[in-house]
Amino acid sequence: MAEKRNIFLVGPMGAGKSTIGRHIADQLHLEFVDSDQEIERRTGADIAWVFDLEGEEGFRLREESVIGDLTEMQGIVLATGGGSVMSKEVRNKLSARGIVVYLETPIEKQVARTQRDKRRPLLQTEEAPRDVLERLAEEREPLYKEVADFTVRTDEQSAKVVANQIIDKLDF
């Protein structure tokens, strides 16, 4: 039997990694996994609680471990957390173990898609969400581009259309 391949989605919060990832997995008959959901499953608590108790550093250590485990699987579509690329170890594992797709999304779309979501600890601060998202983009966008095999914009199209664009670019 041919070796199954992995597809790893990276990008900022609000890019649509989970929604698009589910569409890709359904169409290619692969398993969909969300690293944040897996962290919640393993800890028995939501991401906000982990952030409150362990801070961002503790969360990132958990994320690094979970992504390390998940990337060892075969035949998955993985939606990663927006900050997972901050870890060189995570970037190396993503690059080595699958095809990495950067879902590029403008700040305006991120603001619109995340404005009512209370499950994003980095946006639950006194700082304006747009300012947070701009700062994160400045830090992370070079890393998304570094690790990605290719980039797809997600701003003006449905999740299903973006998923089809990604599938068309894959050599499965």
N, C-alpha and C positions, 0 to 999 in steps of 0.2 A: 504494500500500500504506500502511496506517495506520502511524504512528510507533510503534516499540516503546518500552515503558516500562521503567524500572529500578526494582528494589526493593533498598533498602539496609538491612541489619540491623545495629543497634547494641545494645550492652548489655555487661554485665560478662563476664569469663571464666566459663565454666560455665553460661552462659545457654542454650546450645544453638544459637547462631547458625549454625554450619556444618551441623549435622544438620537443623535446621528449614529452612535455606536450600536444602539439596539437595531436600527434599520439595517446597518451593514451586516450584523450578526444574523439577523433573520434571513436576509437575501442569500448569504453565503453558507448558511447552515452551520454557523460557528457559535460557540458559547460567548455570551456577553458578560463582562465583569466590570464593575465600577470600583476603583480602589478605595474611594471614600466609604462606600457601602460595606466593603470587605473589612475595613478598619472598624466600622461600627459593629459589624457582626462579631468580630474577634474580641472587641473590648466590652461589648454589651452596653455601650453607651454611644450617644451621638457625638459628632465631631465637635460641636460647641462645648460639650462637657470635657472632652479630652483637652481642648485648648484651654479651658478654664483651669483645669487641674494641673496640666503638665506644660502649658505654654506652647507657643509655636514650635520651639525646639523639640519638646517631647513628642508633639504630633508628628513632626518631620522624621524623627527616628522611627516611629511606628510605620509611617508611610513608606520609608525606605525599605524596611523589612518586608512589608506586605507586597510592595511592587517587586521586590526581589523574588519572593515566592511565586507570585502570579505570572511573572515573565518566564518562569521555568515550565509553565503549562504549554500545551500545544493546541492550536486551533481555537484561539480566543480573540475576541475584540475587547481591548481594555481601554476604558475611559480613565485617565489619570487625573489626579488633583492638579489644579492650576499651578501650584508651587512645587510640584514634585521635581521639576527640571532644575531646581536650585541645587540638587544633590548631583555631584559628578558621578557617583556610583549609580544612581538611578538612570542618568543619561547614558552611561556606558551599557547598562543592562538592556535598556530599551533599544539602543542601536544594534546591539549584538544579537538580540533574540526576536526581532520582528521588523516589520515595516512601520515606520513612525510617520504619522500624518499630523501636521500642524494646522489646526483650525483657527485661521486668522479672523479676528472679529474687531470692528471699530469700537472705540470707547463708548460711543453713543448707544450702540446696540447692547453692550455689556451693562450699561447703566439701566436701560429699559428692561432688560431681562432679569436683572437681579434686584430691582428696587423694592419688591415686596417679600423677598426671600430672607427670612430671619435665621436661616441655617448656614450663613456664611460669616464665620467669626471675624475675618479680616475687615468686613464691612460694618461690624457692630461697634464702631468707635465714634468719637466726637468729630473726627475728620470727615469731610464731605465724601460720599461714595465716589464721585467722579475723581476727586484728588487721589484717593486710595488706588483706584483702578489705573489712573495715569502713572502713578509711582510704580505700581507693580508691573505695568507694561514696560516701563523703561528698564527695570531690573531683569525681567524675564524674557522679553521678546528676542533678544540675541540668543538666548539659550534654546528657545523653541526652534528658531531657525537653524541653530547649530545641530540639533539632534534630528531634525526632520528629514525624511527622504523626499517629501514634497509637501507643499502648502496648498490649502484650499480655503478660499474666503467663504464665510458663512453668513454674510450680512443681508443679502437681498433675496435669498432663496429658501425654500422649505427644507426641512431636515431630510426629507426623502430625496429631493433633487441633489442635495450635497452628498448624501450617501451614495447615490448612483454615480456622481462624478468621481468619487473616491474609488468605487469598485471598477469603473472604467480605466482608471490609472494603474490598478494593480495587475501584476502578471501572474495571477492564480490560474 
